């Protein structure tokens, strides 16, 4: 859960970076022996290749919401220094938790560990009620999707079991 000392509270305007295996792009992370190196224009062929994607908008390419699993392997690189990434492998279990309302305020961010009943955020409804949204599972927040086309705000927090998430070092 987010606290005053968490990266979420200290750097609310930093956005994580998303790299997806099997996509094309201009910027890549090449994963070799648990270290991801930034590459421009393409990978060298010595490791797994993850292309940069727009964070927070890509969902159908990486997650089967109904099946609750990752469709592709992906790495979410965490702010503020972008030196640590969360690797989620294809087929990993991902629990979706929707946060939808006129306004949504998150209490967590990517990389946050959550337990059952921890607060994920608050939503404001059309009736001007504020609702407290809690986690129904334990794990690590690996991705927060925000629909760019909808009003009210539609967000999905994806939580993976801790054993399904691998931390990798990212070298610029």
C-alpha positions as CSV (number, residue, x, y, z in Angstrom):
1,X,0.0,0.0,0.0
2,X,1.2,3.5,-0.7
3,X,2.6,5.4,2.2
4,X,4.2,8.8,2.6
5,X,7.6,7.1,2.0
6,X,6.6,5.1,-1.1
7,X,7.7,6.0,-4.6
8,X,4.1,6.7,-5.5
9,X,3.8,9.5,-3.0
10,X,7.2,11.1,-3.7
11,X,6.9,11.1,-7.5
12,X,3.3,11.3,-8.5
13,X,3.9,12.5,-12.0
14,X,6.5,9.9,-13.1
15,X,5.0,7.3,-15.4
16,X,6.4,3.8,-15.7
17,X,7.7,2.5,-19.0
18,X,6.2,-0.6,-20.7
19,X,8.2,-3.0,-22.9
20,X,6.4,-5.9,-24.5
21,X,8.0,-9.0,-26.1
22,X,7.0,-9.7,-29.7
23,X,6.1,-6.1,-30.6
24,X,7.9,-3.8,-33.0
25,X,9.1,-0.3,-32.0
26,X,12.0,2.2,-32.0
27,X,13.2,1.5,-28.5
28,X,13.8,-1.9,-27.0
29,X,15.0,-3.7,-23.8
30,X,17.2,-6.7,-24.5
31,X,17.1,-9.1,-21.6
32,X,20.2,-11.1,-21.0
33,X,20.9,-13.1,-17.7
34,X,18.4,-11.0,-15.7
35,X,19.8,-7.6,-16.9
36,X,17.8,-5.5,-19.4
37,X,19.8,-3.2,-21.6
38,X,18.2,-0.3,-23.5
39,X,18.6,-0.5,-27.3
40,X,17.6,2.0,-29.9
41,X,16.5,0.6,-33.3
42,X,16.7,-3.1,-32.4
43,X,18.2,-5.8,-30.4
44,X,21.5,-7.5,-31.0
45,X,20.1,-11.0,-31.0
46,X,21.9,-12.1,-27.8
47,X,18.8,-12.1,-25.6
48,X,15.0,-11.6,-25.4
49,X,13.7,-8.5,-27.1
50,X,11.0,-6.3,-25.6
51,X,9.7,-3.2,-27.6
52,X,8.6,0.0,-25.9
53,X,4.8,0.6,-25.9
54,X,2.7,3.5,-24.7
55,X,2.1,2.9,-21.0
56,X,-1.4,2.7,-19.5
57,X,-3.3,2.3,-22.8
58,X,-2.2,-1.2,-24.1
59,X,-4.3,-3.9,-22.6
60,X,-5.7,-6.4,-25.2
61,X,-2.2,-7.1,-26.5
62,X,-0.8,-8.2,-23.2
63,X,-3.7,-9.4,-21.0
64,X,-6.6,-11.8,-21.3
65,X,-8.9,-10.2,-18.8
66,X,-11.5,-13.1,-18.8
67,X,-8.8,-15.8,-18.6
68,X,-6.8,-13.7,-16.1
69,X,-3.4,-14.3,-17.7
70,X,-0.6,-12.6,-19.5
71,X,-0.8,-13.1,-23.3
72,X,2.8,-11.8,-23.8
73,X,5.8,-11.4,-21.6
74,X,6.3,-7.8,-20.6
75,X,8.5,-5.6,-18.4
76,X,7.3,-2.5,-16.5
77,X,10.2,-0.2,-15.7
78,X,9.6,1.7,-12.5
79,X,10.2,5.4,-11.9
80,X,11.8,7.6,-10.7
81,X,15.2,6.3,-11.8
82,X,14.0,3.6,-14.3
83,X,16.7,1.2,-13.1
84,X,14.4,-1.6,-11.9
85,X,11.8,-3.5,-14.0
86,X,9.1,-6.0,-13.2
87,X,9.2,-9.0,-15.6
88,X,5.9,-10.8,-16.0
89,X,6.1,-13.9,-18.2
90,X,3.5,-15.0,-20.8
91,X,0.9,-17.2,-19.1
92,X,1.3,-15.6,-15.6
93,X,-1.8,-15.2,-13.6
94,X,-3.0,-11.6,-13.4
95,X,-5.9,-10.6,-11.2
96,X,-7.8,-7.6,-12.7
97,X,-9.4,-5.1,-10.2
98,X,-11.5,-2.4,-11.8
99,X,-11.6,1.1,-10.5
100,X,-14.3,3.1,-12.4
101,X,-15.9,6.4,-11.4
102,X,-16.2,10.1,-12.2
103,X,-12.9,10.5,-10.4
104,X,-10.3,7.8,-9.4
105,X,-7.5,8.3,-6.9
106,X,-5.0,5.6,-6.5
107,X,-3.3,4.6,-3.2
108,X,-0.9,2.2,-4.9
109,X,1.4,2.2,-7.9
110,X,3.3,-0.4,-9.9
111,X,5.6,-2.4,-7.7
112,X,3.4,-2.0,-4.6
113,X,2.8,-5.2,-2.6
114,X,-0.8,-5.6,-1.6
115,X,-2.6,-8.0,0.8
116,X,-6.3,-8.9,0.9
117,X,-8.3,-5.8,2.1
118,X,-5.5,-3.3,1.4
119,X,-6.8,-0.1,-0.1
120,X,-6.1,0.3,-3.9
121,X,-7.9,3.6,-4.3
122,X,-11.0,5.7,-4.0
123,X,-13.7,6.4,-6.6
124,X,-16.2,9.2,-6.8
125,X,-19.6,8.1,-8.2
126,X,-22.2,10.1,-10.2
127,X,-24.2,10.4,-6.9
128,X,-21.2,12.1,-5.3
129,X,-20.4,9.2,-3.1
130,X,-16.8,8.2,-2.4
131,X,-16.1,4.5,-2.4
132,X,-13.2,2.7,-1.0
133,X,-11.8,0.0,-3.3
134,X,-9.9,-2.8,-1.7
135,X,-7.9,-5.7,-3.0
136,X,-9.4,-9.1,-2.9
137,X,-6.1,-10.9,-3.6
138,X,-2.5,-10.8,-2.4
139,X,0.4,-9.9,-4.7
140,X,2.3,-7.2,-6.6
141,X,0.7,-4.5,-8.7
142,X,2.4,-5.0,-12.1
143,X,0.3,-2.8,-14.4
144,X,-2.4,-0.1,-14.2
145,X,-4.5,0.3,-17.4
146,X,-6.3,3.5,-18.0
147,X,-8.8,3.7,-20.8
148,X,-8.0,6.8,-22.9
149,X,-11.5,7.0,-24.4
150,X,-13.9,6.7,-21.6
151,X,-15.8,9.0,-19.2
152,X,-16.2,8.1,-16.4
153,X,-12.6,7.1,-15.6
154,X,-12.1,3.4,-16.3
155,X,-9.0,1.8,-14.8
156,X,-7.9,-1.7,-14.2
157,X,-5.2,-2.6,-11.7
158,X,-3.5,-5.9,-12.5
159,X,-2.1,-7.8,-9.6
160,X,0.2,-10.8,-10.0
161,X,1.2,-13.4,-7.3
162,X,4.6,-12.4,-6.0
163,X,6.2,-15.6,-7.3
164,X,5.1,-14.7,-10.8
165,X,7.0,-11.4,-10.8
166,X,10.7,-11.2,-11.3
167,X,12.7,-8.0,-10.6
168,X,15.3,-7.2,-13.3
169,X,18.0,-4.6,-13.4
170,X,17.7,-2.1,-16.2
171,X,20.8,-0.4,-17.7
172,X,20.4,2.7,-19.8
